[in-house]
Amino acid sequence: MENRIWSCALLWLAVLAGGPRGLHAEDPRRIELWPEGVPGLRADAAPEHLERGMVAGVHHPSLTVFPAPAETANGTAVVICPGGGYHVLAIDHEGVQIARWFNARGVTAFILRYRMFEYGQPAPLRDVLRALRTVRSRAGEFGVKTDRIGVMGFSAGGHLASSAATLFDAPEGRTGAALDAESARPDFAILIYPVISMQPGVTHAGSREALLGATPSPELERRWSTDQQVTAATPPTFLVHSMEDTVVPVQNALQFFQALHAAGVSVEMHLFARGGHGFGMRPEEVPGDEWPLLCEAWLRTNGWLGGTPKR
């Protein structure tokens, strides 16, 4: 365990070392999301830190840029939201590894470090929408196209990504900044074992309390249950979940799928008999290992890896 944590720490330090030297595949760069000042910044905000190989204590949200190689870049971008119950961010296996996978397929990736339980909603929603607006407003700089920007999330990060897919124009996601005028709607969404519902008995209790407090009102539960916020404007979505998941019940994915289908939104869902929770892309010799191949096929079929995307 100590060796694994030290390896994660070394990897993330290497990522942070990218600094401002330039944009290329071997040299990721950090971008502060709120250079004018983080809205609602806590007076006791301290530097973020690694905690058991996870990033914790995010007070200054940021994007880490992983540009696609120039020779294979296809203009598609994705904002990645690592999971961690809105307490920490699984920055390696639900962040860096995923970004590298996208880079190998010509996609520019952005890992989002967003605010969590120290703030609760709407801070995480504001961070993910600010991330999408930032990427879209600077598309030329990043070498991506404004109509090929997606969002991806794992577990609690899946809840945040699904929030972006459904609440992209919500008043809670605006701060009055000039960048609010930029569209925050993702062009596609990829949700891997996502938290969706805030309803007791379905939700992940830790994520729910981190976002809404110990005793949220029924109105808050409904507002932040993203299956209840789906409309026809929700973007095409790819869903993955495991029937063995005892952390985030499979009902979360099922409810989101049903809501998307009822709204006429293009959706592809894969449910696996085995796989548990939090597996990322780690090979565990279970059927769930196949999801990256299925995701790549979905991306390619829908034009995100070249050609004209389907709408």
MARBAVO-567651 format. One record per residue (C-alpha): x, y, z; residue in three letters; residue number from 1. Coordinates in nm, 2 decimals. Layout:
@x = X y = Y z = Z vogu = ALA marza = NUM
...
END
This chain:
@x = 0.00 y = 0.00 z = 0.00 vogu = MET marza = 1
@x = 0.28 y = 0.25 z = 0.09 vogu = GLU marza = 2
@x = 0.45 y = 0.18 z = -0.24 vogu = ASN marza = 3
@x = 0.13 y = 0.25 z = -0.43 vogu = ARG marza = 4
@x = 0.06 y = 0.57 z = -0.25 vogu = ILE marza = 5
@x = 0.42 y = 0.69 z = -0.31 vogu = TRP marza = 6
@x = 0.39 y = 0.60 z = -0.68 vogu = SER marza = 7
@x = 0.06 y = 0.80 z = -0.70 vogu = CYS marza = 8
@x = 0.23 y = 1.09 z = -0.52 vogu = ALA marza = 9
@x = 0.53 y = 1.08 z = -0.76 vogu = LEU marza = 10
@x = 0.30 y = 1.06 z = -1.06 vogu = LEU marza = 11
@x = 0.09 y = 1.36 z = -0.95 vogu = TRP marza = 12
@x = 0.40 y = 1.57 z = -0.87 vogu = LEU marza = 13
@x = 0.52 y = 1.49 z = -1.22 vogu = ALA marza = 14
@x = 0.19 y = 1.62 z = -1.36 vogu = VAL marza = 15
@x = 0.21 y = 1.94 z = -1.15 vogu = LEU marza = 16
@x = 0.56 y = 2.00 z = -1.27 vogu = ALA marza = 17
@x = 0.42 y = 2.07 z = -1.62 vogu = GLY marza = 18
@x = 0.38 y = 2.44 z = -1.52 vogu = GLY marza = 19
@x = 0.36 y = 2.70 z = -1.80 vogu = PRO marza = 20
@x = 0.62 y = 2.57 z = -2.03 vogu = ARG marza = 21
@x = 0.37 y = 2.49 z = -2.31 vogu = GLY marza = 22
@x = 0.10 y = 2.26 z = -2.44 vogu = LEU marza = 23
@x = 0.20 y = 1.92 z = -2.57 vogu = HIS marza = 24
@x = 0.12 y = 1.56 z = -2.48 vogu = ALA marza = 25
@x = 0.41 y = 1.50 z = -2.24 vogu = GLU marza = 26
@x = 0.37 y = 1.83 z = -2.06 vogu = ASP marza = 27
@x = 0.03 y = 1.89 z = -1.90 vogu = PRO marza = 28
@x = -0.05 y = 2.23 z = -1.76 vogu = ARG marza = 29
@x = -0.27 y = 2.36 z = -1.48 vogu = ARG marza = 30
@x = -0.52 y = 2.64 z = -1.54 vogu = ILE marza = 31
@x = -0.69 y = 2.82 z = -1.25 vogu = GLU marza = 32
@x = -1.07 y = 2.83 z = -1.31 vogu = LEU marza = 33
@x = -1.14 y = 3.14 z = -1.12 vogu = TRP marza = 34
@x = -0.84 y = 3.37 z = -1.17 vogu = PRO marza = 35
@x = -1.05 y = 3.67 z = -1.07 vogu = GLU marza = 36
@x = -1.12 y = 3.50 z = -0.73 vogu = GLY marza = 37
@x = -1.30 y = 3.18 z = -0.63 vogu = VAL marza = 38
@x = -1.67 y = 3.27 z = -0.55 vogu = PRO marza = 39
@x = -1.74 y = 3.20 z = -0.19 vogu = GLY marza = 40
@x = -1.38 y = 3.10 z = -0.10 vogu = LEU marza = 41
@x = -1.36 y = 2.99 z = 0.26 vogu = ARG marza = 42
@x = -1.16 y = 3.21 z = 0.49 vogu = ALA marza = 43
@x = -0.98 y = 2.90 z = 0.62 vogu = ASP marza = 44
@x = -0.89 y = 2.77 z = 0.27 vogu = ALA marza = 45
@x = -0.56 y = 2.58 z = 0.28 vogu = ALA marza = 46
@x = -0.35 y = 2.43 z = 0.00 vogu = PRO marza = 47
@x = -0.49 y = 2.11 z = -0.15 vogu = GLU marza = 48
@x = -0.29 y = 1.79 z = -0.06 vogu = HIS marza = 49
@x = -0.25 y = 1.43 z = -0.14 vogu = LEU marza = 50
@x = -0.43 y = 1.20 z = 0.10 vogu = GLU marza = 51
@x = -0.38 y = 0.83 z = 0.06 vogu = ARG marza = 52
@x = -0.30 y = 0.88 z = -0.31 vogu = GLY marza = 53
@x = -0.61 y = 1.11 z = -0.35 vogu = MET marza = 54
@x = -0.63 y = 1.48 z = -0.39 vogu = VAL marza = 55
@x = -0.82 y = 1.65 z = -0.10 vogu = ALA marza = 56
@x = -0.90 y = 2.00 z = 0.02 vogu = GLY marza = 57
@x = -0.97 y = 2.16 z = -0.32 vogu = VAL marza = 58
@x = -1.04 y = 2.53 z = -0.26 vogu = HIS marza = 59
@x = -0.89 y = 2.67 z = -0.59 vogu = HIS marza = 60
@x = -1.05 y = 2.46 z = -0.87 vogu = PRO marza = 61
@x = -0.84 y = 2.40 z = -1.17 vogu = SER marza = 62
@x = -0.81 y = 2.21 z = -1.50 vogu = LEU marza = 63
@x = -0.50 y = 2.01 z = -1.59 vogu = THR marza = 64
@x = -0.46 y = 2.00 z = -1.97 vogu = VAL marza = 65
@x = -0.36 y = 1.69 z = -2.15 vogu = PHE marza = 66
@x = -0.33 y = 1.79 z = -2.52 vogu = PRO marza = 67
@x = -0.38 y = 1.53 z = -2.79 vogu = ALA marza = 68
@x = -0.07 y = 1.47 z = -3.01 vogu = PRO marza = 69
@x = -0.08 y = 1.71 z = -3.30 vogu = ALA marza = 70
@x = -0.05 y = 1.44 z = -3.55 vogu = GLU marza = 71
@x = -0.36 y = 1.26 z = -3.43 vogu = THR marza = 72
@x = -0.57 y = 1.53 z = -3.27 vogu = ALA marza = 73
@x = -0.93 y = 1.53 z = -3.40 vogu = ASN marza = 74
@x = -1.07 y = 1.84 z = -3.24 vogu = GLY marza = 75
@x = -1.26 y = 1.66 z = -2.96 vogu = THR marza = 76
@x = -1.22 y = 1.75 z = -2.60 vogu = ALA marza = 77
@x = -1.34 y = 1.60 z = -2.27 vogu = VAL marza = 78
@x = -1.36 y = 1.74 z = -1.92 vogu = VAL marza = 79
@x = -1.29 y = 1.45 z = -1.67 vogu = ILE marza = 80
@x = -1.44 y = 1.45 z = -1.32 vogu = CYS marza = 81
@x = -1.27 y = 1.20 z = -1.10 vogu = PRO marza = 82
@x = -1.48 y = 1.04 z = -0.82 vogu = GLY marza = 83
@x = -1.43 y = 1.01 z = -0.45 vogu = GLY marza = 84
@x = -1.76 y = 1.07 z = -0.28 vogu = GLY marza = 85
@x = -1.73 y = 1.45 z = -0.29 vogu = TYR marza = 86
@x = -1.46 y = 1.41 z = -0.03 vogu = HIS marza = 87
@x = -1.14 y = 1.34 z = -0.23 vogu = VAL marza = 88
@x = -1.05 y = 1.30 z = -0.60 vogu = LEU marza = 89
@x = -0.92 y = 0.97 z = -0.74 vogu = ALA marza = 90
@x = -0.69 y = 1.17 z = -0.95 vogu = ILE marza = 91
@x = -0.48 y = 0.88 z = -1.09 vogu = ASP marza = 92
@x = -0.70 y = 0.59 z = -1.20 vogu = HIS marza = 93
@x = -1.01 y = 0.81 z = -1.27 vogu = GLU marza = 94
@x = -0.81 y = 1.11 z = -1.40 vogu = GLY marza = 95
@x = -0.46 y = 1.08 z = -1.53 vogu = VAL marza = 96
@x = -0.50 y = 0.72 z = -1.67 vogu = GLN marza = 97
@x = -0.82 y = 0.83 z = -1.84 vogu = ILE marza = 98
@x = -0.67 y = 1.14 z = -1.99 vogu = ALA marza = 99
@x = -0.38 y = 0.94 z = -2.14 vogu = ARG marza = 100
@x = -0.63 y = 0.69 z = -2.29 vogu = TRP marza = 101
@x = -0.82 y = 0.98 z = -2.46 vogu = PHE marza = 102
@x = -0.49 y = 1.13 z = -2.58 vogu = ASN marza = 103
@x = -0.41 y = 0.80 z = -2.75 vogu = ALA marza = 104
@x = -0.73 y = 0.84 z = -2.94 vogu = ARG marza = 105
@x = -0.67 y = 1.20 z = -3.06 vogu = GLY marza = 106
@x = -0.88 y = 1.36 z = -2.78 vogu = VAL marza = 107
@x = -0.76 y = 1.65 z = -2.57 vogu = THR marza = 108
@x = -0.84 y = 1.59 z = -2.20 vogu = ALA marza = 109
@x = -0.89 y = 1.82 z = -1.91 vogu = PHE marza = 110
@x = -0.89 y = 1.68 z = -1.55 vogu = ILE marza = 111
@x = -1.11 y = 1.89 z = -1.33 vogu = LEU marza = 112
@x = -1.03 y = 1.94 z = -0.96 vogu = ARG marza = 113
@x = -1.35 y = 2.07 z = -0.82 vogu = TYR marza = 114
@x = -1.47 y = 2.18 z = -0.48 vogu = ARG marza = 115
@x = -1.64 y = 1.92 z = -0.26 vogu = MET marza = 116
@x = -1.79 y = 1.88 z = 0.09 vogu = PHE marza = 117
@x = -1.62 y = 2.19 z = 0.23 vogu = GLU marza = 118
@x = -1.86 y = 2.38 z = 0.01 vogu = TYR marza = 119
@x = -2.15 y = 2.16 z = -0.10 vogu = GLY marza = 120
@x = -2.38 y = 2.26 z = -0.39 vogu = GLN marza = 121
@x = -2.38 y = 2.48 z = -0.59 vogu = PRO marza = 122
@x = -2.00 y = 2.51 z = -0.58 vogu = ALA marza = 123
@x = -1.92 y = 2.18 z = -0.77 vogu = PRO marza = 124
@x = -2.18 y = 2.26 z = -1.03 vogu = LEU marza = 125
@x = -2.03 y = 2.61 z = -1.08 vogu = ARG marza = 126
@x = -1.68 y = 2.45 z = -1.11 vogu = ASP marza = 127
@x = -1.78 y = 2.20 z = -1.38 vogu = VAL marza = 128
@x = -1.98 y = 2.46 z = -1.58 vogu = LEU marza = 129
@x = -1.69 y = 2.70 z = -1.55 vogu = ARG marza = 130
@x = -1.46 y = 2.43 z = -1.68 vogu = ALA marza = 131
@x = -1.68 y = 2.37 z = -1.99 vogu = LEU marza = 132
@x = -1.71 y = 2.74 z = -2.05 vogu = ARG marza = 133
@x = -1.34 y = 2.79 z = -2.02 vogu = THR marza = 134
@x = -1.26 y = 2.51 z = -2.27 vogu = VAL marza = 135
@x = -1.51 y = 2.64 z = -2.52 vogu = ARG marza = 136
@x = -1.40 y = 3.00 z = -2.49 vogu = SER marza = 137
@x = -1.04 y = 2.90 z = -2.54 vogu = ARG marza = 138
@x = -1.10 y = 2.63 z = -2.80 vogu = ALA marza = 139
@x = -0.86 y = 2.78 z = -3.05 vogu = GLY marza = 140
@x = -0.58 y = 2.79 z = -2.80 vogu = GLU marza = 141
@x = -0.64 y = 2.42 z = -2.71 vogu = PHE marza = 142
@x = -0.68 y = 2.31 z = -3.07 vogu = GLY marza = 143
@x = -1.03 y = 2.18 z = -3.01 vogu = VAL marza = 144
@x = -1.37 y = 2.26 z = -3.17 vogu = LYS marza = 145
@x = -1.65 y = 2.44 z = -2.99 vogu = THR marza = 146
@x = -1.91 y = 2.17 z = -3.08 vogu = ASP marza = 147
@x = -1.70 y = 1.87 z = -2.98 vogu = ARG marza = 148
@x = -1.66 y = 1.92 z = -2.60 vogu = ILE marza = 149
@x = -1.78 y = 1.65 z = -2.37 vogu = GLY marza = 150
@x = -1.79 y = 1.57 z = -2.00 vogu = VAL marza = 151
@x = -1.70 y = 1.24 z = -1.83 vogu = MET marza = 152
@x = -1.73 y = 1.14 z = -1.46 vogu = GLY marza = 153
@x = -1.68 y = 0.85 z = -1.23 vogu = PHE marza = 154
@x = -1.89 y = 0.77 z = -0.92 vogu = SER marza = 155
@x = -1.95 y = 1.11 z = -0.75 vogu = ALA marza = 156
@x = -1.77 y = 1.27 z = -1.05 vogu = GLY marza = 157
@x = -2.04 y = 1.10 z = -1.25 vogu = GLY marza = 158
@x = -2.30 y = 1.29 z = -1.05 vogu = HIS marza = 159
@x = -2.11 y = 1.61 z = -1.13 vogu = LEU marza = 160
@x = -2.08 y = 1.52 z = -1.50 vogu = ALA marza = 161
@x = -2.45 y = 1.43 z = -1.51 vogu = SER marza = 162
@x = -2.53 y = 1.77 z = -1.34 vogu = SER marza = 163
@x = -2.34 y = 1.94 z = -1.62 vogu = ALA marza = 164
@x = -2.54 y = 1.74 z = -1.88 vogu = ALA marza = 165
@x = -2.87 y = 1.84 z = -1.72 vogu = THR marza = 166
@x = -2.82 y = 2.17 z = -1.54 vogu = LEU marza = 167
@x = -2.59 y = 2.34 z = -1.78 vogu = PHE marza = 168
@x = -2.81 y = 2.65 z = -1.80 vogu = ASP marza = 169
@x = -2.93 y = 2.65 z = -1.44 vogu = ALA marza = 170
@x = -2.92 y = 2.97 z = -1.24 vogu = PRO marza = 171
@x = -2.73 y = 2.80 z = -0.96 vogu = GLU marza = 172
@x = -2.44 y = 2.75 z = -1.20 vogu = GLY marza = 173
@x = -2.39 y = 3.12 z = -1.28 vogu = ARG marza = 174
@x = -2.19 y = 3.37 z = -1.07 vogu = THR marza = 175
@x = -2.24 y = 3.69 z = -1.27 vogu = GLY marza = 176
@x = -1.90 y = 3.66 z = -1.44 vogu = ALA marza = 177
@x = -1.86 y = 3.76 z = -1.80 vogu = ALA marza = 178
@x = -1.78 y = 3.40 z = -1.89 vogu = LEU marza = 179
@x = -2.14 y = 3.30 z = -1.79 vogu = ASP marza = 180
@x = -2.24 y = 3.41 z = -2.15 vogu = ALA marza = 181
@x = -2.05 y = 3.12 z = -2.29 vogu = GLU marza = 182
@x = -2.25 y = 2.80 z = -2.34 vogu = SER marza = 183
@x = -2.17 y = 2.53 z = -2.07 vogu = ALA marza = 184
@x = -2.37 y = 2.25 z = -2.25 vogu = ARG marza = 185
@x = -2.15 y = 1.95 z = -2.30 vogu = PRO marza = 186
@x = -2.18 y = 1.79 z = -2.65 vogu = ASP marza = 187
@x = -2.17 y = 1.44 z = -2.50 vogu = PHE marza = 188
@x = -2.16 y = 1.27 z = -2.16 vogu = ALA marza = 189
@x = -1.98 y = 0.96 z = -2.04 vogu = ILE marza = 190
@x = -2.09 y = 0.83 z = -1.69 vogu = LEU marza = 191
@x = -1.91 y = 0.54 z = -1.53 vogu = ILE marza = 192
@x = -2.08 y = 0.39 z = -1.22 vogu = TYR marza = 193
@x = -2.23 y = 0.73 z = -1.15 vogu = PRO marza = 194
@x = -2.42 y = 0.86 z = -0.85 vogu = VAL marza = 195
@x = -2.74 y = 1.00 z = -1.00 vogu = ILE marza = 196
@x = -3.01 y = 1.02 z = -0.74 vogu = SER marza = 197
@x = -3.01 y = 1.20 z = -0.40 vogu = MET marza = 198
@x = -3.31 y = 1.00 z = -0.28 vogu = GLN marza = 199
@x = -3.26 y = 0.78 z = 0.03 vogu = PRO marza = 200
@x = -3.22 y = 0.41 z = -0.05 vogu = GLY marza = 201
@x = -3.09 y = 0.48 z = -0.40 vogu = VAL marza = 202
@x = -2.82 y = 0.74 z = -0.35 vogu = THR marza = 203
@x = -2.46 y = 0.71 z = -0.22 vogu = HIS marza = 204
@x = -2.52 y = 0.84 z = 0.13 vogu = ALA marza = 205
@x = -2.17 y = 1.00 z = 0.17 vogu = GLY marza = 206
@x = -2.21 y = 1.19 z = -0.16 vogu = SER marza = 207
@x = -2.55 y = 1.31 z = -0.06 vogu = ARG marza = 208
@x = -2.44 y = 1.44 z = 0.28 vogu = GLU marza = 209
@x = -2.13 y = 1.60 z = 0.13 vogu = ALA marza = 210
@x = -2.34 y = 1.80 z = -0.12 vogu = LEU marza = 211
@x = -2.66 y = 1.87 z = 0.07 vogu = LEU marza = 212
@x = -2.59 y = 1.82 z = 0.44 vogu = GLY marza = 213
@x = -2.73 y = 1.56 z = 0.69 vogu = ALA marza = 214
@x = -3.10 y = 1.65 z = 0.65 vogu = THR marza = 215
@x = -3.17 y = 1.80 z = 0.31 vogu = PRO marza = 216
@x = -3.53 y = 1.90 z = 0.23 vogu = SER marza = 217
@x = -3.73 y = 1.69 z = -0.03 vogu = PRO marza = 218
@x = -3.70 y = 1.99 z = -0.26 vogu = GLU marza = 219
@x = -3.32 y = 1.98 z = -0.25 vogu = LEU marza = 220
@x = -3.32 y = 1.60 z = -0.30 vogu = GLU marza = 221
@x = -3.53 y = 1.64 z = -0.61 vogu = ARG marza = 222
@x = -3.32 y = 1.93 z = -0.75 vogu = ARG marza = 223
@x = -2.99 y = 1.75 z = -0.73 vogu = TRP marza = 224
@x = -3.12 y = 1.41 z = -0.84 vogu = SER marza = 225
@x = -3.01 y = 1.45 z = -1.20 vogu = THR marza = 226
@x = -3.25 y = 1.19 z = -1.34 vogu = ASP marza = 227
@x = -3.52 y = 1.43 z = -1.25 vogu = GLN marza = 228
@x = -3.35 y = 1.72 z = -1.44 vogu = GLN marza = 229
@x = -3.32 y = 1.54 z = -1.78 vogu = VAL marza = 230
@x = -3.47 y = 1.72 z = -2.08 vogu = THR marza = 231
@x = -3.46 y = 1.68 z = -2.45 vogu = ALA marza = 232
@x = -3.16 y = 1.91 z = -2.45 vogu = ALA marza = 233
@x = -2.95 y = 1.67 z = -2.24 vogu = THR marza = 234
@x = -2.66 y = 1.55 z = -2.47 vogu = PRO marza = 235
@x = -2.60 y = 1.20 z = -2.59 vogu = PRO marza = 236
@x = -2.49 y = 0.98 z = -2.31 vogu = THR marza = 237
@x = -2.28 y = 0.66 z = -2.25 vogu = PHE marza = 238
@x = -2.35 y = 0.48 z = -1.92 vogu = LEU marza = 239
@x = -2.16 y = 0.20 z = -1.75 vogu = VAL marza = 240
@x = -2.25 y = 0.02 z = -1.42 vogu = HIS marza = 241
@x = -2.20 y = -0.31 z = -1.24 vogu = SER marza = 242
@x = -2.47 y = -0.52 z = -1.09 vogu = MET marza = 243
@x = -2.22 y = -0.60 z = -0.81 vogu = GLU marza = 244
@x = -2.18 y = -0.24 z = -0.71 vogu = ASP marza = 245
@x = -2.26 y = -0.22 z = -0.34 vogu = THR marza = 246
@x = -2.13 y = 0.14 z = -0.31 vogu = VAL marza = 247
@x = -2.35 y = 0.31 z = -0.57 vogu = VAL marza = 248
@x = -2.65 y = 0.10 z = -0.65 vogu = PRO marza = 249
@x = -2.72 y = 0.02 z = -1.01 vogu = VAL marza = 250
@x = -3.06 y = 0.19 z = -0.98 vogu = GLN marza = 251
@x = -2.87 y = 0.51 z = -1.03 vogu = ASN marza = 252
@x = -2.78 y = 0.43 z = -1.38 vogu = ALA marza = 253
@x = -3.11 y = 0.26 z = -1.45 vogu = LEU marza = 254
@x = -3.31 y = 0.57 z = -1.35 vogu = GLN marza = 255
@x = -3.09 y = 0.80 z = -1.56 vogu = PHE marza = 256
@x = -3.12 y = 0.57 z = -1.86 vogu = PHE marza = 257
@x = -3.50 y = 0.57 z = -1.82 vogu = GLN marza = 258
@x = -3.52 y = 0.94 z = -1.79 vogu = ALA marza = 259
@x = -3.30 y = 0.99 z = -2.10 vogu = LEU marza = 260
@x = -3.50 y = 0.74 z = -2.30 vogu = HIS marza = 261
@x = -3.83 y = 0.91 z = -2.20 vogu = ALA marza = 262
@x = -3.69 y = 1.24 z = -2.31 vogu = ALA marza = 263
@x = -3.58 y = 1.11 z = -2.65 vogu = GLY marza = 264
@x = -3.21 y = 1.15 z = -2.58 vogu = VAL marza = 265
@x = -2.96 y = 0.92 z = -2.75 vogu = SER marza = 266
@x = -2.82 y = 0.68 z = -2.48 vogu = VAL marza = 267
@x = -2.62 y = 0.37 z = -2.47 vogu = GLU marza = 268
@x = -2.59 y = 0.17 z = -2.14 vogu = MET marza = 269
@x = -2.38 y = -0.13 z = -2.05 vogu = HIS marza = 270
@x = -2.46 y = -0.32 z = -1.73 vogu = LEU marza = 271
@x = -2.21 y = -0.59 z = -1.62 vogu = PHE marza = 272
@x = -2.28 y = -0.88 z = -1.39 vogu = ALA marza = 273
@x = -1.94 y = -0.84 z = -1.22 vogu = ARG marza = 274
@x = -1.71 y = -0.55 z = -1.16 vogu = GLY marza = 275
@x = -1.79 y = -0.39 z = -0.83 vogu = GLY marza = 276
@x = -1.72 y = -0.02 z = -0.79 vogu = HIS marza = 277
@x = -1.43 y = 0.22 z = -0.86 vogu = GLY marza = 278
@x = -1.25 y = 0.00 z = -1.10 vogu = PHE marza = 279
@x = -1.16 y = 0.26 z = -1.36 vogu = GLY marza = 280
@x = -0.96 y = 0.10 z = -1.64 vogu = MET marza = 281
@x = -0.78 y = -0.14 z = -1.41 vogu = ARG marza = 282
@x = -0.79 y = -0.50 z = -1.55 vogu = PRO marza = 283
@x = -0.96 y = -0.72 z = -1.30 vogu = GLU marza = 284
@x = -1.05 y = -1.01 z = -1.53 vogu = GLU marza = 285
@x = -1.42 y = -0.94 z = -1.51 vogu = VAL marza = 286
@x = -1.67 y = -0.85 z = -1.78 vogu = PRO marza = 287
@x = -1.66 y = -0.48 z = -1.68 vogu = GLY marza = 288
@x = -1.30 y = -0.46 z = -1.81 vogu = ASP marza = 289
@x = -1.45 y = -0.43 z = -2.16 vogu = GLU marza = 290
@x = -1.61 y = -0.09 z = -2.10 vogu = TRP marza = 291
@x = -1.33 y = 0.12 z = -2.26 vogu = PRO marza = 292
@x = -1.35 y = -0.08 z = -2.58 vogu = LEU marza = 293
@x = -1.73 y = -0.02 z = -2.58 vogu = LEU marza = 294
@x = -1.68 y = 0.34 z = -2.51 vogu = CYS marza = 295
@x = -1.44 y = 0.39 z = -2.79 vogu = GLU marza = 296
@x = -1.68 y = 0.22 z = -3.03 vogu = ALA marza = 297
@x = -1.96 y = 0.45 z = -2.91 vogu = TRP marza = 298
@x = -1.74 y = 0.76 z = -2.95 vogu = LEU marza = 299
@x = -1.63 y = 0.65 z = -3.30 vogu = ARG marza = 300
@x = -1.98 y = 0.55 z = -3.41 vogu = THR marza = 301
@x = -2.11 y = 0.89 z = -3.31 vogu = ASN marza = 302
@x = -1.83 y = 1.08 z = -3.48 vogu = GLY marza = 303
@x = -1.64 y = 1.21 z = -3.18 vogu = TRP marza = 304
@x = -1.32 y = 1.04 z = -3.30 vogu = LEU marza = 305
@x = -1.34 y = 1.17 z = -3.65 vogu = GLY marza = 306
@x = -1.61 y = 1.25 z = -3.90 vogu = GLY marza = 307
@x = -1.92 y = 1.45 z = -3.82 vogu = THR marza = 308
@x = -2.07 y = 1.39 z = -3.48 vogu = PRO marza = 309
@x = -2.43 y = 1.27 z = -3.46 vogu = LYS marza = 310
@x = -2.67 y = 1.49 z = -3.27 vogu = ARG marza = 311
END
